[in-house]
Amino acid sequence: MLFSELGLSESILRAITEHGYTSPTPIQSQSIPAVLKGGDLLAGAQTGTGKTAGFTLPVLHRLSSSPRSNPANYRPIRALILTPTRELAAQVEESVRVYGKYTKLTSAVMFGGVGINPQIATLKKGVDILVATPGRLLDHMQQGNINLKHIEILVLDEADRMLDMGFIRDIKKILAALPAQRQNLLFSATFSDEIKALADRLLNSPAMIEVARRNSTIEIVQQTIHPVDRTNKHPLLAHLIKTNNWQQVLVFTRTKHGANKLVTQLEKDGITSMAIHGNKSQTARTKALADFKAGKLQALIATDIAARGIDIDQLPHVVNYDLPNVPEDYVHRIGRTGRAGASGEAVSLVCVDENSLLRDIEKFIKITIPRAVIAGFEPDPNAVAQPIQLRSGQGRGNQNQRPRGTSPKAGGAKPSSTNNPSGAKNTSKKPSSHPANNTKPSNPPSAGKPSQSPRSSSRSR
């Protein structure tokens, strides 16, 4: 199937063709026609499948093909796209801009950690498509800066993650401000009981699409466990980076303190690195992401939620410096690599304290991950496991970064997929041949990389 067969307008097809795409991914080939029909949609799709273009393309078509029902001098928000994190919000809005460049539609992205006044000014100019995180959108609603009474299309992207992060109350408040008559699109990596309950309340006789097995691991990613004593984790990581000449590696730690400590240690080893987590300023996070993508950093040290939305071109290596407390987060972590057919390697440094976490992960993914002891870093066979100490608020998926005043829902973090990308490059410079993964595209547009607009505060606003 070709994009030209899906019923999209010439202006949108022109932007797609300009990026070298001809064939849609499975989620795109199913979701685009469903959205164009105007009905509600419940779609099960993991990151990396091209899901972002799966809704941005038909939303752009529907809005550009139908005239506004409002006076010419008033430009109300017609489509609202909610995402759980700032990185993902930036990524989605970038996709809207890239594929809507030949339409007359305008878009904006709004999240916290940056000044609110420029966002207010943007709203006053008029916006057709708004991409936002729930917290910052509520800020604008409470200040009377925004009118949502003309919304024609609502998209909840990564709805399962929003529920996990405790956004359900915020979402309910936002839904109450929307017109009753609208099209609703809900995208989730899992169809948990909470998602089904939300869908029952939100969707009206929706079309249902599911293109990936729930919580499936990425088969193309080579997974390896390196048993090691807890005190030798840092020396082993430095050894792996240097001996293997890794030039770009994403390293996950359990805590923000652990991330900062590891950066200091690696810098002493001559390995350029920076940390990205909720306590970092907006400027620091933006610089860390930009330098990592540009190849100026060998290692980016991240906590789970801070890494949400990071989509690096052909990221070759992911290291679990600390195993996550919940198996689903392991799947999401390793999904940062091995995208769009590119090879990827996921290495986990596991000490005796984490053996129970490892057993849970292997039970969850239904495979035994190969072990490889590195010479010179053999673990002490007599070492005794110690309880894993979590910093205040730490726990499932770094819950200390959840929205204030809420509690996280139970449920799994989304894994990623090996399917085609999900994004587009910044239009301020010539995009790569493949937006999300920088592989030569004979396949679809997806909605790719964040516009280097990471989060800084503990709340995704």
C-alpha positions as CSV (number, residue, x, y, z in Angstrom):
1,M,0.0,0.0,0.0
2,L,1.1,3.6,-0.7
3,F,0.3,6.8,1.1
4,S,-1.4,8.0,-2.1
5,E,-4.0,5.3,-1.6
6,L,-5.1,6.4,1.8
7,G,-7.2,9.5,0.8
8,L,-4.9,12.2,2.1
9,S,-4.9,15.6,0.5
10,E,-2.3,16.6,-2.0
11,S,-0.7,19.2,0.3
12,I,-0.1,16.5,2.9
13,L,1.1,13.9,0.4
14,R,3.5,16.5,-0.9
15,A,5.1,16.9,2.5
16,I,5.3,13.1,2.9
17,T,6.9,12.7,-0.5
18,E,9.3,15.4,0.3
19,H,10.7,13.3,3.1
20,G,11.1,10.3,0.9
21,Y,8.2,8.2,2.2
22,T,5.9,6.1,0.1
23,S,4.5,3.2,2.2
24,P,2.8,3.5,5.6
25,T,3.5,1.3,8.6
26,P,0.8,-1.1,9.7
27,I,-0.6,1.3,12.3
28,Q,-0.7,4.1,9.8
29,S,-2.4,2.1,7.1
30,Q,-5.1,1.1,9.5
31,S,-5.5,4.3,11.6
32,I,-5.4,6.9,8.9
33,P,-8.5,5.6,7.0
34,A,-10.3,5.1,10.4
35,V,-9.6,8.7,11.5
36,L,-10.6,10.1,8.1
37,K,-14.1,8.5,8.5
38,G,-14.6,10.8,11.5
39,G,-15.4,8.2,14.1
40,D,-13.7,7.5,17.4
41,L,-10.6,5.3,17.5
42,L,-9.0,3.1,20.1
43,A,-5.5,2.1,18.9
44,G,-3.0,-0.2,20.5
45,A,0.4,0.9,19.3
46,Q,3.8,1.0,20.9
47,T,6.4,3.7,20.4
48,G,8.5,3.2,17.3
49,T,5.6,2.0,15.2
50,G,4.9,5.3,13.5
51,K,1.8,5.9,15.5
52,T,2.3,9.7,15.8
53,A,2.0,10.1,12.0
54,G,-0.9,7.7,12.3
55,F,-2.9,10.4,13.9
56,T,-1.2,13.7,12.9
57,L,-1.6,13.0,9.1
58,P,-5.4,12.4,9.2
59,V,-6.0,15.2,11.7
60,L,-4.2,17.6,9.4
61,H,-6.3,16.3,6.5
62,R,-9.6,16.7,8.3
63,L,-8.9,20.2,9.6
64,S,-7.5,21.5,6.3
65,S,-10.4,20.0,4.3
66,S,-13.2,21.4,6.4
67,P,-13.8,25.2,6.7
68,R,-13.9,26.8,10.2
69,S,-17.4,27.5,11.5
70,N,-16.1,30.7,13.2
71,P,-15.5,34.3,12.0
72,A,-12.4,34.8,9.9
73,N,-10.9,37.0,12.5
74,Y,-11.1,34.4,15.2
75,R,-8.9,31.3,15.1
76,P,-10.1,28.8,17.8
77,I,-8.2,25.7,18.8
78,R,-9.8,22.9,16.7
79,A,-7.6,19.9,17.7
80,L,-6.1,19.1,21.1
81,I,-3.4,16.5,21.5
82,L,-2.5,15.5,25.0
83,T,0.8,13.7,25.8
84,P,2.3,12.6,29.1
85,T,5.7,14.3,28.8
86,R,7.3,17.4,27.4
87,E,9.7,15.5,25.2
88,L,6.8,13.7,23.5
89,A,4.7,16.9,23.2
90,A,7.6,18.6,21.4
91,Q,8.0,15.6,19.1
92,V,4.4,15.4,18.2
93,E,4.1,19.1,17.5
94,E,7.2,18.9,15.3
95,S,5.4,16.2,13.3
96,V,2.4,18.4,12.9
97,R,4.5,21.3,11.6
98,V,6.5,19.1,9.2
99,Y,3.6,17.3,7.6
100,G,1.3,20.4,7.7
101,K,3.8,22.7,6.1
102,Y,1.8,23.0,2.9
103,T,-1.5,23.5,4.7
104,K,-2.6,26.8,6.2
105,L,-3.0,25.3,9.7
106,T,-1.0,26.6,12.7
107,S,0.1,24.6,15.7
108,A,1.7,25.2,19.1
109,V,3.2,23.1,21.9
110,M,2.8,23.9,25.6
111,F,4.5,22.3,28.6
112,G,6.0,23.4,31.9
113,G,9.5,24.3,32.8
114,V,9.4,27.3,30.5
115,G,7.8,30.7,30.7
116,I,4.1,30.9,30.4
117,N,3.9,34.4,28.8
118,P,5.2,33.4,25.3
119,Q,2.6,30.6,25.3
120,I,-0.2,33.1,26.2
121,A,1.0,35.3,23.3
122,T,0.9,32.4,20.9
123,L,-2.7,31.6,22.0
124,K,-3.8,35.1,21.3
125,K,-2.5,34.8,17.7
126,G,-4.7,31.8,17.1
127,V,-3.8,28.1,17.0
128,D,-5.5,25.4,15.0
129,I,-3.7,22.4,16.6
130,L,-2.5,22.5,20.2
131,V,-0.2,19.8,21.7
132,A,0.1,20.0,25.4
133,T,0.9,18.2,28.6
134,P,-2.0,18.1,31.1
135,G,-0.4,20.1,33.9
136,R,0.5,23.2,31.8
137,L,-2.8,23.0,29.9
138,L,-4.7,23.2,33.2
139,D,-2.5,26.2,34.2
140,H,-3.8,28.0,31.1
141,M,-7.4,26.9,31.7
142,Q,-7.3,28.1,35.3
143,Q,-5.9,31.5,34.3
144,G,-8.5,31.9,31.6
145,N,-6.0,32.0,28.8
146,I,-7.5,29.3,26.6
147,N,-10.8,28.4,25.0
148,L,-11.5,24.7,24.4
149,K,-15.1,25.0,23.4
150,H,-14.4,24.6,19.7
151,I,-12.3,21.4,19.8
152,E,-13.3,19.1,17.0
153,I,-10.7,16.4,17.6
154,L,-9.1,15.2,20.8
155,V,-6.1,12.9,20.8
156,L,-4.8,11.1,24.0
157,D,-1.3,9.9,23.1
158,E,0.4,7.3,25.2
159,A,-2.8,7.2,27.4
160,D,-1.4,4.3,29.5
161,R,1.6,6.3,30.5
162,M,-0.6,9.3,31.4
163,L,-2.6,7.0,33.7
164,D,0.6,5.5,35.2
165,M,1.9,9.0,35.9
166,G,-1.3,10.0,37.8
167,F,-2.8,12.3,35.2
168,I,-6.3,10.9,35.4
169,R,-7.7,13.7,37.5
170,D,-6.2,16.3,35.2
171,I,-7.6,14.6,32.1
172,K,-11.1,14.5,33.6
173,K,-10.9,18.2,34.3
174,I,-9.8,18.9,30.7
175,L,-12.5,16.6,29.2
176,A,-15.1,18.5,31.2
177,A,-14.1,21.7,29.3
178,L,-14.5,20.2,25.9
179,P,-17.6,20.2,23.7
180,A,-19.6,17.0,23.8
181,Q,-19.6,16.6,20.0
182,R,-16.1,15.8,18.9
183,Q,-13.9,13.0,17.5
184,N,-11.8,11.1,20.1
185,L,-8.6,9.2,19.4
186,L,-7.0,7.2,22.1
187,F,-3.6,5.6,21.6
188,S,-2.1,3.3,24.1
189,A,0.7,0.6,24.2
190,T,-1.4,-1.6,26.4
191,F,-5.1,-2.3,26.9
192,S,-5.1,-2.5,30.7
193,D,-8.3,-2.4,32.7
194,E,-7.7,1.3,33.4
195,I,-7.4,2.0,29.7
196,K,-10.6,0.1,28.9
197,A,-12.4,2.0,31.6
198,L,-11.2,5.3,30.2
199,A,-12.1,4.3,26.7
200,D,-15.6,3.3,27.9
201,R,-16.1,6.8,29.3
202,L,-14.5,8.7,26.4
203,L,-15.2,6.9,23.2
204,N,-18.4,6.4,21.3
205,S,-18.5,3.1,19.3
206,P,-14.8,3.3,18.4
207,A,-13.0,1.5,15.7
208,M,-10.4,-0.7,17.3
209,I,-6.8,-1.3,16.1
210,E,-4.0,-3.3,17.7
211,V,-0.8,-3.8,15.7
212,A,1.6,-5.0,18.3
213,R,1.5,-7.8,20.9
214,R,1.1,-6.3,24.4
215,N,4.5,-5.7,26.1
216,S,6.4,-7.5,23.4
217,T,10.2,-7.2,23.6
218,I,12.2,-6.0,20.7
219,E,13.7,-9.1,19.1
220,I,16.3,-7.2,17.1
221,V,17.9,-5.9,20.3
222,Q,20.8,-8.0,21.6
223,Q,20.3,-8.3,25.3
224,T,23.1,-9.2,27.7
225,I,23.5,-9.5,31.5
226,H,26.9,-8.7,33.0
227,P,27.0,-10.0,36.6
228,V,29.1,-7.6,38.7
229,D,29.6,-6.5,42.3
230,R,27.8,-3.3,43.1
231,T,31.1,-1.5,43.8
232,N,32.4,-2.4,40.4
233,K,29.5,-1.2,38.3
234,H,31.1,2.1,37.5
235,P,34.5,0.7,36.6
236,L,32.8,-2.0,34.4
237,L,30.7,0.6,32.6
238,A,33.8,2.7,31.9
239,H,35.6,-0.4,30.7
240,L,32.8,-1.4,28.3
241,I,32.6,2.1,26.8
242,K,36.4,2.4,26.3
243,T,37.2,-1.1,25.1
244,N,34.2,-1.3,22.8
245,N,34.7,2.3,21.6
246,W,31.1,3.1,22.3
247,Q,30.5,6.6,21.0
248,Q,26.8,7.0,22.0
249,V,25.3,5.1,24.9
250,L,22.1,5.9,26.9
251,V,22.6,4.8,30.5
252,F,19.7,4.3,32.9
253,T,20.0,4.8,36.7
254,R,17.4,4.2,39.3
255,T,17.7,7.6,41.0
256,K,18.6,11.2,40.1
257,H,21.4,11.2,42.7
258,G,22.8,8.1,41.1
259,A,22.7,9.7,37.7
260,N,24.7,12.8,39.0
261,K,27.2,10.6,40.8
262,L,27.8,8.5,37.7
263,V,28.4,11.6,35.5
264,T,31.1,12.8,37.9
265,Q,32.8,9.4,37.9
266,L,32.7,9.0,34.1
267,E,34.1,12.5,33.5
268,K,37.1,11.5,35.7
269,D,37.5,8.6,33.4
270,G,37.7,10.9,30.4
271,I,34.2,9.9,29.2
272,T,32.1,12.9,28.2
273,S,28.7,12.6,29.8
274,M,25.7,14.5,31.2
275,A,22.7,13.7,33.2
276,I,19.0,14.3,32.4
277,H,16.4,14.1,35.1
278,G,13.6,16.0,36.8
279,N,15.9,18.2,38.9
280,K,17.9,19.5,35.9
281,S,17.0,23.0,34.6
282,Q,15.3,23.4,31.2
283,T,18.6,24.8,29.8
284,A,20.7,21.9,31.1
285,R,18.3,19.3,29.8
286,T,18.1,20.9,26.4
287,K,21.9,21.1,26.2
288,A,22.3,17.5,27.3
289,L,20.0,16.2,24.6
290,A,21.4,18.4,21.9
291,D,25.0,17.5,22.7
292,F,24.1,13.8,22.9
293,K,22.3,13.8,19.5
294,A,25.2,15.8,18.0
295,G,27.7,13.2,19.1
296,K,29.4,15.6,21.6
297,L,28.6,13.3,24.5
298,Q,29.5,9.6,24.7
299,A,27.1,8.9,27.5
300,L,23.7,10.3,28.5
301,I,22.7,9.3,32.0
302,A,19.0,9.3,32.5
303,T,16.2,8.3,34.9
304,D,13.2,6.5,33.4
305,I,10.7,9.2,33.0
306,A,13.3,11.8,32.0
307,A,14.2,9.6,29.0
308,R,10.6,9.4,27.9
309,G,10.3,10.7,24.3
310,I,14.0,10.6,23.6
311,D,14.3,9.3,20.0
312,I,17.9,9.2,18.9
313,D,19.0,8.3,15.3
314,Q,20.2,4.7,15.3
315,L,21.0,4.7,19.0
316,P,23.3,1.6,19.2
317,H,23.7,1.0,23.0
318,V,21.5,1.1,26.1
319,V,22.9,0.2,29.5
320,N,20.8,-0.6,32.5
321,Y,23.3,0.6,35.2
322,D,20.5,-0.1,37.7
323,L,17.7,-2.5,36.9
324,P,14.2,-0.9,37.1
325,N,11.9,-1.9,39.8
326,V,9.1,-2.9,37.4
327,P,9.6,-5.3,34.4
328,E,7.6,-3.1,32.0
329,D,10.2,-0.3,32.4
330,Y,13.0,-2.6,31.3
331,V,11.1,-3.2,28.1
332,H,10.6,0.5,27.6
333,R,14.3,1.2,28.3
334,I,15.7,-1.3,25.8
335,G,13.2,0.0,23.2
336,R,15.3,3.1,22.9
337,T,17.6,1.2,20.6
338,G,17.1,-1.2,17.7
339,R,14.5,0.9,15.9
340,A,13.4,0.7,12.2
341,G,15.5,-2.4,11.6
342,A,18.7,-0.9,13.0
343,S,20.8,-3.2,15.2
344,G,20.8,-2.4,18.9
345,E,22.5,-3.7,22.1
346,A,21.0,-3.6,25.6
347,V,23.4,-4.3,28.4
348,S,22.5,-4.7,32.1
349,L,24.9,-4.5,34.9
350,V,23.4,-6.7,37.6
351,C,24.7,-7.1,41.2
352,V,23.5,-9.6,43.7
353,D,21.0,-7.1,45.1
354,E,19.1,-7.1,41.8
355,N,18.7,-10.8,41.2
356,S,15.1,-10.8,42.2
357,L,14.4,-7.8,39.9
358,L,16.1,-9.8,37.1
359,R,14.0,-12.8,37.7
360,D,10.9,-10.7,37.5
361,I,12.1,-9.2,34.2
362,E,12.9,-12.6,32.6
363,K,9.5,-14.0,33.7
364,F,7.8,-11.0,32.2
365,I,9.5,-11.1,28.8
366,K,9.5,-14.9,28.8
367,I,13.2,-15.4,28.0
368,T,16.4,-16.0,29.8
369,I,18.8,-13.2,29.0
370,P,22.3,-14.5,28.3
371,R,24.9,-13.9,31.0
372,A,28.5,-12.8,30.3
373,V,31.0,-12.3,33.1
374,I,33.7,-9.8,32.1
375,A,37.3,-10.8,33.0
376,G,38.6,-8.7,35.8
377,F,35.1,-7.9,37.0
378,E,34.0,-11.3,38.3
379,P,31.4,-10.9,41.1
380,D,32.2,-12.3,44.5
381,P,30.3,-15.6,44.8
382,N,29.9,-15.0,48.5
383,A,28.4,-11.6,48.2
384,V,25.2,-11.1,50.2
385,A,22.2,-9.3,48.7
386,Q,21.2,-6.0,50.4
387,P,17.9,-4.3,50.2
388,I,17.7,-1.8,47.4
389,Q,17.6,1.6,48.9
390,L,15.2,4.1,47.2
391,R,15.4,7.8,47.7
392,S,12.2,9.5,49.0
393,G,9.5,9.2,46.4
394,Q,11.4,6.7,44.3
395,G,9.8,3.6,43.2
396,R,8.0,2.4,40.1
397,G,9.3,4.3,37.1
398,N,10.8,7.1,39.2
399,Q,7.5,8.1,40.7
400,N,9.0,11.0,42.4
401,Q,8.5,12.7,39.0
402,R,4.8,12.2,38.9
403,P,2.4,15.1,39.1
404,R,1.9,16.6,42.5
405,G,-1.2,15.7,44.5
406,T,-1.8,12.5,42.6
407,S,-0.9,8.8,42.9
408,P,0.2,6.6,40.1
409,K,-2.1,4.0,38.6
410,A,-1.0,0.4,38.5
411,G,0.0,-0.8,35.0
412,G,2.9,-1.2,32.8
413,A,5.1,1.2,31.0
414,K,5.1,1.0,27.3
415,P,7.6,-0.9,25.5
416,S,8.9,0.2,22.1
417,S,8.9,-1.5,18.8
418,T,11.2,-2.3,15.9
419,N,8.7,-0.9,13.4
420,N,9.3,2.3,11.6
421,P,9.9,5.6,13.3
422,S,7.4,8.0,14.7
423,G,8.5,11.4,13.9
424,A,9.9,14.3,12.0
425,K,12.9,16.5,12.1
426,N,12.9,20.2,12.9
427,T,12.1,22.2,9.8
428,S,14.6,24.8,10.7
429,K,17.3,22.7,9.1
430,K,17.3,20.0,6.4
431,P,15.8,16.9,7.8
432,S,17.5,13.6,7.6
433,S,16.3,11.0,5.2
434,H,14.6,9.2,8.0
435,P,13.1,11.4,10.7
436,A,13.1,9.1,13.7
437,N,15.9,6.7,13.1
438,N,18.0,8.2,10.3
439,T,17.7,5.1,8.2
440,K,17.1,5.4,4.5
441,P,13.4,5.7,4.2
442,S,11.5,3.6,1.8
443,N,8.8,3.4,4.4
444,P,6.6,5.7,6.3
445,P,6.7,9.0,8.0
446,S,6.5,8.6,11.6
447,A,6.6,11.2,14.2
448,G,10.1,11.3,15.5
449,K,12.5,13.2,17.6
450,P,11.8,15.7,20.3
451,S,12.7,19.3,19.4
452,Q,15.3,19.2,22.1
453,S,12.7,20.5,24.6
454,P,13.1,18.4,27.7
455,R,11.5,18.7,31.1
456,S,13.0,20.4,34.1
457,S,10.6,20.3,36.9
458,S,9.1,17.2,38.6
459,R,5.8,17.7,36.9
460,S,5.2,17.2,33.2
461,R,3.3,20.4,32.5
